[in-house]
Amino acid sequence: MVLNGEVSPVETSAFALERVTVRRGDTTLLEEITCSIPAAACTALVGPSGAGKTTFLRLLNRLEEPTAGTVAFQDRALADWNVLALRRHVTLVGQQPVLLTDSVLDDLRVGRPDLGRPEAAVLLDRVHLPTTYLDRATTNLSGGEAQRVCLARALAVTPKALLLDEPTSALDAVGTAAVEDVAHDLVADGLTVVLVSHNIAQARRRSDHVLVLDRGHLVDQGEAHHVDYLREHA
Amino acid sequence: MNPAVPTWAGVAASAALVALTVTVAWRGRLRLARDIALAAVRAALQLAAVGALLLLVFRHAGLAGATGWLAVMVLIAGQVAARRTRALPRALPTATVAITLGTAATMGTLLALAVIATQARVVIPVGGMVVSGAMQATALALTRLHDEVRTARPAIEARLSLGLAATDAFAPHQRTIVRTALIPALDSTKTVGVISLPGAMTGLILAGVGPFTAIRYQIVVMYMLLAAAALAALTAVRLAERALFDDAHRLRPFEGAEGARATPDSRG
């Protein structure tokens, strides 16, 4: 359904992959992947190390390019998007919190130089950080706080989809819970979240939809409570 | 003959210093005696060959010969500057073009403003200093760029992921790289004459030129080395940046940088 030029996120998939293969040299990282990722939901990408999860995630905002096949966002092939505009719609937050400037406010402005203080304060609120953190030095943040600043920085460019590459793997239990809560709230706000996770409990707890990768192949997919992999590895 | 310049007999006598060094190495069992002797002979032969070639160029080839001489120097300097960063895409053409531009702009300015004479005996030694300065800055810039891209890949990709263009995502790193590449030229400009007497000035004084005339040359040399280093470093980084990113504003993977994706917290 299209309303005012916007595709309704509820009734369509956010991403569609059609026979996607990624090779680097002699190594096949992903092979013949065909699937879709629902909009306004949290999709977990799970599987053992080396399964191709990060490569899959990086395909979605063109940090990686398929060797064969097509990836589409909102029913439009990624190659047809202006890549810079695409990355503002589909932002990626990495495994390690990477802060780019000296203060939290400056970091939030990396992708949005015109971001005002009130708007920046709202962003911190969305990631459950006090607004007093705006003037904090980025060197004085805990791992969980730093990762939430990275999330807020990604939200500053008003994305429609957020790609999270093991966002809690470097965090303690408190930091993990905080980031998970933020991701949950963002999905509730209508954002599409794609989450790479090694943590099966996290995938069961936080995702609506699951894609299981193994050695570059998509071996299972479906709603979180129907996917065998999550039950077997719980 | 200028008494300040050694005669051939004097040069032969100075070989006593090599003999002394060889003796020290031999008695100290450093296993360097043979290397020292060979290096000394090689230096003498290389310089004799260069001297003979320069004599030919000065007498017969004129400004065109000097330009050819500098072109060969630039090609060799490009090889040297790119040597440690072969993993970078298009490292050799990048280094060669950067040194060419740095040298051409600096020498062109000096010649156009009639700061130096358009004679082969002036253009070759001055050009040699310029090529050398440009080469040093280019090598430093490319080495620093190689390390920066290897360690800062997460930071660069974090910026790209926010929709920044490759140039903007790389800009903070570019500034750091160029600053680093210019430090030696800047430091030697700041301390010239204080820490050591620089080569051109020393040579002129040894050749019997008055100190106040010698410093005129040295001031020009310092300024031209600064310009050559800045132009070469900036060109090298700009060109390397084009080779590092593809049309989809993606940082290309290159050998030695693959592991960097897992590098922890890296600030740009």
Interface residues (C-beta under 8 A of the other chain):
Chain A: R24 T54 N61 R62 L63 E64 E65 V83 L84 A85 L86 R87 R88 T91 L92 V93 G94 Q95 Q96 P97 V98 L99 L100 T101 V110 G111 T138 A146 C150 R153 A154 A156 V157 A170
Chain B: P154 A155 E157 A158 R159 L160 S161 L162 G163 L164 A165 P172 A248 H249 R250 P253 R261 A262 T263 P264 D265 S266 R267 G268
